[in-house]
Amino acid sequence: MCKRIDLTGNIYNKLTVLRYKNTIKTRAWYECMCFCGNIIDVRSDSLKSGHTKSCGCHKVYALKSKSTNTFKRKHHLYMTAYGIL
């Protein structure tokens, strides 16, 4: 059995590792705090690989900015102001 590497204090994308939580079926779980303030439990391999980047808030921000930009591009006044029409 391999020794567990302590990830406490490390930052992965938008998550800061607070403490080791437990091990389930040889997978280490850590308690992490997202930059938005939410606290979630994440597997160590998901943190290291970059599969888990945030608590889910990042997806919401990305969708909001994407939908806002799409609206701007399709809005008549926006298109007129930038000479697209």
Steps between C-alpha positions, in 0.01 A plus 500: 500500500634841402530785743244774459645831384371792706342758269390737778557864406546433129292688244357319198323729252239675718515254793716529811555175692402548865554155649508125441152354541520119466585211268234297321609199293862622474390849390595792725237771544580858599286785626551800272380858497408661170588864427128582533498370860328161456657199667495167315659155528718400204701190412875556486534361146232741375691792653835399356368422151305825481169319449343692790568871464242658730188424702287555191481878523751536216252338259232748605730798443610363163141443385393847614782673314444285190126572492561874557746514211261308273221741591722798423598363161140431401340815643395753234643807678834328563525400136410851384747669735788287372396529137419134458167565325 
